[in-house]
C-alpha cells in the first residue's frame, strides 16, 4: 500500500501586503501618501489637533459638544483651578492637544478635598494640580508642545449601550471621505482598557452598518469577537441611538474643517444625545477589522458617486465607469503612481 502523506494546509494567519491590497484593504502608506497628504492641507491640522479650535468650529456650525467649564492656559492659573468648576461635582480634565486618551481624568464625585475617578481612584487637590501642570508643560501633547487644559462636562453614557460597556464611556468613530461618511465603528470600554474607549489599551471595536446604524460584530485585541469580553452580551445587532443625527453632524463638521479625509469621534450622552469629542486628521485603520470589510472599495464608490453628480450625462457616466474600472485595477496592482491617480 502506497504511503499517503497528508497534504499541507494552505491556511495561514498572515497575508502578504500585495494580497491585502488585492482585497481592497487600506494600508498605512496608502493612507498617508494618497489620502492624508493630498486631501488634508497641512495648514488645517491645528483645526483638529487642538480640541479647543475644534469645539469653536463645531459651535459655529451648530454641532453639539460637551460643555466647557473652564480653560487653563498658564501655570499661574493652576492654583485656583477649582474656581472654574463652580458647583459641578463631576467633570473631565483633558489636554487640549492630547491624543489616544492620554492625560484624561474623569472625576465622578467630590468628597471634601478629594476627588473620586470613575475607576474608584482617589485624588487629592494637590495631585490634580500636579497633573494640570504636567499637561501645560506638554507631557501629553502631540510633539511635546506646551498645551492647555480643558475642564469639561462629564458624559453620562446612553442607557442603550449599557449592556456592552464596562467602567467608561463608549464612543463612535466615523471615517469621512470628501464629505461623505465611508465607515463607522463603536469603541467599547472593557476592564482591560480600564474604562477607556482606546483600542490600543484593550477596548473592543464594533463595526456599524452605515445605512441603519446597527452594530455588526467586531474585534478585541487580535481576536474576532461576537460577545463583549466582560458582559458576554452580543455586540452585534445593537441599534445606535440618534444615528441619522450623528451622520448629519459628521458631514457638517467635515465641511467646516475643510479636510478631505478624517475621523470624527462622537459620544452619546443620556441627556444631550450625540456630542462631538474630537476630530482626527490621521485616523487609524482598525476600523476595517471592526467592520470585517476593506475601506478602499468604499472610497472608490464615493468617488464614483461624486463624479456622477458632477457629470450626470449618459456619455459622461460611461466615461467615468471605464476610468473607474481602469483605476481600480491599477490600484489593486499596488503601483504607487497609479494609486495617486485614484483621487
C-alpha positions in Angstrom: 0.0 0.0 0.0 1.4 3.4 -1.0 2.5 5.8 1.6 -0.2 8.5 1.8 1.3 11.7 3.2 -1.1 14.3 4.5 -1.4 17.4 2.3 -0.1 20.6 4.0 -2.8 23.0 5.0 -3.0 26.2 2.9 -4.4 28.2 5.8 -2.2 30.8 7.4 -2.7 33.5 9.9 -1.0 36.2 7.9 -1.0 37.7 4.4 1.4 39.4 2.1 1.0 43.2 1.5 0.0 42.6 -2.1 -2.7 40.1 -1.0 -4.2 42.7 1.3 -4.1 45.3 -1.4 -5.8 42.9 -3.8 -8.6 42.5 -1.2 -9.0 46.3 -1.0 -7.5 46.7 2.5 -6.2 50.2 3.0 -2.6 50.2 4.5 -0.8 53.0 6.4 1.4 54.0 3.5 -1.5 54.4 1.1 -3.4 56.2 3.8 -0.6 58.7 4.4 0.5 59.2 0.8 -2.8 59.0 -1.1 -5.4 60.3 1.4 -3.9 62.5 4.2 -1.2 64.2 2.1 -3.3 65.4 -0.9 -6.7 65.8 0.9 -5.7 67.4 4.3 -3.9 70.7 3.9 -1.2 71.0 6.5 -2.3 74.5 7.4 -5.7 73.0 8.6 -4.2 70.4 11.0 -4.5 72.8 14.0 -8.2 72.7 13.5 -8.3 69.1 14.6 -5.1 68.8 16.7 -6.3 71.4 19.2 -9.7 70.4 20.7 -10.4 74.0 21.6 -10.3 75.0 18.0 -12.4 72.0 17.0 -15.1 73.0 19.6 -15.2 76.5 18.2 -15.8 75.2 14.7 -18.5 72.9 16.0 -20.3 75.7 17.7 -20.1 77.8 14.5 -21.9 75.0 12.6 -24.4 74.3 15.4 -22.9 70.9 16.3 -23.3 70.0 20.0 -20.1 69.4 22.1 -19.5 68.7 25.8 -19.9 71.9 27.9 -16.7 73.6 28.7 -16.4 74.6 32.4 -13.1 76.3 32.1 -9.7 76.5 30.3 -6.3 76.7 32.0 -3.5 78.1 29.9 -0.9 79.3 32.4 0.9 77.6 35.3 -0.1 80.6 37.4 -3.8 79.6 37.0 -3.3 76.0 38.3 -3.5 77.0 42.0 -7.1 78.3 41.5 -8.2 75.6 39.2 -11.3 74.8 41.3 -12.8 78.2 40.6 -13.6 77.0 37.0 -15.9 74.3 38.3 -18.4 76.4 40.2 -20.7 73.8 41.9 -20.1 70.9 39.4 -19.2 67.8 41.3 -18.3 65.6 38.3 -16.1 66.7 35.4 -13.4 65.8 33.0 -9.8 67.0 32.8 -8.4 66.8 29.3 -5.3 68.1 27.4 -6.3 70.3 24.5 -3.8 68.8 22.2 -3.6 65.2 23.6 -4.1 62.0 21.6 -5.0 58.4 22.3 -6.8 59.3 25.6 -3.6 60.2 27.3 -3.8 62.6 30.2 -7.5 62.4 30.6 -9.0 62.1 34.1 -12.7 61.6 34.6 -13.9 62.6 38.1 -17.3 61.1 39.1 -17.7 62.8 42.5 -16.1 65.0 45.1 -15.6 64.1 48.8 -14.4 67.0 50.7 -10.9 67.9 49.4 -10.6 64.7 47.5 -11.9 63.6 44.1 -13.0 60.1 43.0 -12.5 59.0 39.5 -14.8 56.7 37.6 -12.5 53.7 38.3 -12.6 54.4 42.0 -9.2 56.1 42.4 -9.0 58.9 45.0 -7.0 62.0 44.1 -6.2 65.0 46.3 -6.4 68.6 45.0 -2.5 68.7 45.1 -2.3 65.6 42.9 -4.7 67.1 40.4 -2.7 70.3 40.4 0.4 68.3 39.6 -1.4 66.7 36.7 -2.6 70.0 35.4 1.0 71.3 35.5 2.2 68.3 33.5 -0.5 68.9 30.9 0.5 72.5 30.5 4.2 71.5 30.1 3.3 69.3 27.2 3.6 65.9 28.7 0.6 64.5 26.8 0.5 66.8 23.8 1.4 66.0 20.2 5.1 66.7 19.7 5.6 67.6 23.4 4.4 71.2 22.8 3.1 73.4 25.6 -0.6 72.8 26.0 -3.8 74.0 27.6 -6.2 72.2 30.0 -9.9 71.7 29.3 -12.3 71.2 32.2 -15.4 69.7 30.6 -18.8 68.2 31.3 -18.7 64.5 32.2 -20.6 62.4 29.7 -23.3 60.1 31.1 -23.4 57.1 28.7 -26.7 56.5 27.0 -28.7 53.6 28.5 -29.0 51.9 25.1 -25.3 50.9 25.3 -25.1 50.0 29.0 -25.0 46.2 28.4 -22.0 46.4 26.1 -20.0 48.9 28.2 -17.8 48.4 31.3 -16.5 51.2 33.5 -16.4 54.0 31.0 -18.0 55.8 28.0 -18.2 54.2 24.6 -17.6 56.4 21.5 -18.3 56.3 17.8 -15.7 56.8 15.2 -16.7 57.8 11.6 -14.3 58.0 8.7 -15.4 60.8 6.4 -14.1 60.9 2.9 -14.7 64.0 0.7 -17.6 65.0 3.0 -19.2 61.5 2.8 -19.2 59.0 5.7 -17.4 55.9 4.5 -17.1 53.6 7.5 -18.1 53.7 11.2 -17.3 51.7 14.4 -18.3 51.8 18.1 -15.4 51.6 20.6 -16.4 49.8 23.8 -14.5 50.1 27.1 -13.5 46.9 28.9 -12.0 46.0 32.2 -8.6 45.6 30.4 -8.8 49.1 29.0 -9.7 50.5 32.5 -12.8 52.1 31.2 -11.2 53.8 28.2 -12.5 53.5 24.7 -9.0 53.1 23.4 -8.3 50.1 21.2 -4.6 50.0 21.9 -5.4 49.7 25.6 -7.8 46.8 25.2 -11.2 48.3 24.2 -13.4 46.4 21.8 -14.1 47.7 18.3 -17.5 47.0 16.8 -18.5 47.7 13.2 -21.6 49.7 12.4 -23.9 49.4 9.4 -23.8 53.0 7.9 -27.3 52.9 6.5 -29.2 51.6 9.6 -26.9 52.4 12.5 -26.8 48.8 13.7 -23.7 47.0 15.1 -22.4 44.1 13.1 -19.7 42.4 15.3 -16.1 43.3 15.8 -12.7 42.6 17.3 -10.9 42.9 20.7 -7.2 42.9 20.7 -6.2 40.4 17.9 -9.3 38.3 18.3 -12.6 38.4 16.4 -15.4 38.6 19.0 -19.2 38.4 18.9 -19.8 39.0 22.6 -18.5 41.7 24.9 -15.4 40.3 26.7 -16.8 41.3 30.2 -20.6 41.2 30.0 -20.9 38.4 27.4 -23.7 40.4 25.8 -23.9 40.2 22.0 -22.2 43.1 20.4 -23.9 42.7 17.0 -27.5 43.7 16.4 -27.5 46.8 18.7 -29.1 49.9 17.4 -27.1 53.1 17.9 -29.4 55.9 19.0 -29.6 59.2 17.1 -27.8 57.6 14.1 -29.2 60.0 11.5 -28.2 62.9 13.7 -24.6 61.5 14.0 -24.3 61.1 10.2 -25.5 64.7 9.5 -23.2 66.2 12.2 -20.2 64.3 10.7 -20.9 65.7 7.2 -21.3 69.2 8.5 -18.1 69.1 10.6 -16.1 67.7 7.7 -17.2 70.6 5.6 -16.4 73.1 8.4 -12.9 71.6 8.9 -12.3 71.7 5.1 -10.4 68.4 5.2 -11.0 65.5 2.8 -10.1 62.5 4.9 -10.6 62.4 8.7 -12.0 60.6 11.6 -14.7 62.2 13.8 -15.5 60.9 17.3 -18.9 61.2 19.0 -20.2 60.2 22.4 -23.9 59.6 23.2 -24.9 61.4 26.4 -28.0 60.2 28.2 -29.4 63.8 28.4 -28.0 65.7 25.4 -27.6 63.0 22.8 -24.7 62.9 20.3 -21.8 65.2 21.1 -18.5 65.6 19.1 -15.5 64.7 21.2 -12.8 65.4 18.7 -11.6 65.0 15.1 -8.5 63.3 13.8 -6.6 64.1 10.6 -4.7 60.7 10.8 -7.5 58.2 11.7 -6.3 54.6 12.3 -7.1 51.6 10.2 -8.5 49.1 12.7 -12.0 50.2 11.7 -11.6 47.8 8.7 -11.1 44.9 11.2 -14.1 46.0 13.2 -16.3 46.1 10.1 -14.7 43.0 8.7 -14.6 44.9 5.4 -11.9 46.7 3.4 -12.0 50.5 3.1 -10.7 51.1 -0.4 -13.8 49.8 -2.2 -15.9 52.2 -0.2 -13.7 55.1 -1.1 -13.9 54.2 -4.8 -17.7 54.0 -4.6 -17.8 57.5 -3.1 -15.5 58.8 -5.9 -17.9 57.3 -8.4 -21.0 58.8 -6.8 -19.4 62.2 -6.6 -18.3 62.0 -10.2 -21.7 61.0 -11.4 -23.2 64.0 -9.6 -20.8 66.3 -11.3 -21.3 64.8 -14.8 -24.8 63.4 -15.0 -25.0 62.8 -18.8 -25.0 59.3 -20.3 -21.7 59.8 -22.2 -20.0 61.2 -19.1 -21.2 58.3 -16.9 -19.9 55.7 -19.5 -16.5 57.5 -19.4 -16.4 57.6 -15.6 -17.3 53.9 -15.4 -14.5 53.0 -17.7 -12.0 55.3 -15.9 -13.0 53.9 -12.5 -12.6 50.3 -13.7 -9.1 51.1 -15.0 -8.2 53.0 -11.8 -9.5 50.1 -9.6 -7.3 47.6 -11.5 -4.3 49.8 -11.2 -4.9 50.4 -7.5 -5.1 46.8 -6.7 -1.8 46.2 -8.6 -0.1 48.1 -5.8 1.7 50.5 -8.2 2.2 53.8 -6.3 2.0 56.0 -9.3 -1.4 54.6 -10.2 -2.7 54.7 -6.6 -2.2 58.5 -6.7 -4.5 58.7 -9.7 -7.1 57.1 -7.5 -8.1 60.6 -6.5 
